[in-house]
Amino acid sequence: MSNAFNKFFDKIYVISLYDKIERWKKIEKQFGNRKIKVERFIAVDGRCKNVNTKECMDKLKSFEISFDVKIQNKKQPVKELLPAASLTIGTILILRDMVRRKLKHILICEDDVVLSHSIEKKFKQGIKEIGNYKWDVLYLGCGGRCGHKGVSYKKTKENKFLSPVPGAEGTDDEYYVHVKEDLRMPCEKIDCIPFTEHISFAKRPGGTWAYAYSLEGAKKMLKYIDDDAAQHIDHLLREPISEGKIKALSFDPPIIYHEGGMERTDSDIPWE
């Protein structure tokens, strides 16, 4: 493949549950139309919807042995904990493999993303601007406080869509976005410091639907997790990034969005 994505990334994974065939076909077509080669990573199946609590706990214990991880959050109900932890387990497996094989860069996507228009052009532009900077994590799309372009407290000609993030509509905290699926919050330049014209430092990013690791970033993240998969991976990332222990950059504005914004009608992870 001669496209910018496959030149830069040693591997591009799409995490997808084995029975989500339609999701996989849809996302494979999106990337395929842009001649971007991706690999399907069959997700660890931590779903507990149709089993009782004991059976779910037995499943958790088998995961700890099978994948050599710890799942130790005893405060959260196991039926909520295990589905989220399973995504973290899958990420741990990918990062372990990356470190073992000494891959330079990998991209991880979920199977419900939307690629922006002219994404390859935007990607090449951003990567060129980053240059030789040694980043650990690079967000191609994220929520939370992650860049400042295309999101504002006031409705403008450019940012005309009311944010889909919970709490925005009908509250004093409502804000507006340029792209309907944008899940970011307003972040002033003093906090979300611009790195270059199209790249910002990520202050408190949210979501893991499209983000990359460098080899050094993978090593740092595995050390930070310490094999404990007891949280959703984006929650685990937030603290070390906000504390500066992991160097995170983000495309600003994003170049990959979460399909449907906050509408996760087909999600297998219980969201509050």
Residue, then its C-alpha position, 0 to 999 in steps of 0.5 A: m500500500s502506498n497511502a500515507f496511513n500504511k506508510f506511517f503505521d506498521k499496523i492499523y487495527v480495528i477492534s471488533l467483536y466476532d459477531k459484529i459482521e455488519r460493523w466490520k464490513k462497513i468500516e472495512k469499506q470506509f478504509g478500503n475506499r481510501k485504499i487503507k489496509v486495516e486488520r480486524f482484531i477480534a475483541v475479547d468478549g466480555r459481554c455479560k448481558n445474558v448471564n447471571t452475576k456468578e457466571c459473569m464473575d467466573k468469566l472474569k476470573s478465566f480472563e485473568i488467567s487466560f490473558d495474564v491480567k488483573i481485574q480488581n475494581k470491586k466497587q463496580p458491578v461485575k456486569e458493568l466492569l467486565p465489558a469495559a475491561s475487555l476492551t482494555i484487555g484487547t488493548i493490552l494484548i495489542l501493546r504487548d505484541m507491539v513491544r515484542r515486535k518493536l513496531k514503530h507506530i500503530l493505530i487502533c480504531e473501534d468499529d464504529v468510526v466515521l472518516s472525515h473528508s480528505i482524511e489522507k491529505k489532512f493526515k499527511q499534513g498533520i504528520k508533517e507538522i509533528g516532524n521529529y517530536k517524540w509523542d507517546v499517544l496521538y489522537l486522530g479523533c477524541g472527546g473531552r478537552c482535546g484541541h479547540k478548533g471547531v467547538s465553542y460556547k457560542k453558536t457561530k457560522e462555523n460552529k452551528f450544531l448543538s453539541p451532542v455531549p450529555g448536559a449540553e442541551g438545555t443547560d448553562d453549559e451548552y456549546y456548539v460544534h462544526v461537525k455533528e459527531d464531535l464529542r469535544m468540549p470547549c478548551e481555551k488555547i491556554d489549556c489546549i495549547p496548539f502544537t502546530e496549525h493542525i495539531s494540539f497538545a491533548k489536555r484531557p482527551g476522552g474516547t479511544w475510537a481512533y488513536a495511535y501509539s508510538l513504541e515508547g508510548a506503548k512501553k509507558m502505557l503497559k508499565y502504567i497499567d501494570d496489567d490491571a484492566a479494571q477500567h475502560i482504556d480511555h479512563l486509564l489514559r486520562e490520568p497519566i496524560s493529564e499529569g504529563k507522564i504520557k505525551a499526547l497530541s491530537f489532530d485539531p480538529p479531529i479527522i476521525y469521528h465516532e459514528g452517531g456522536m453519543e448515540r451508542t445504541d448498539s454498544d456492548i459497554p454499559w455507559e452511564 
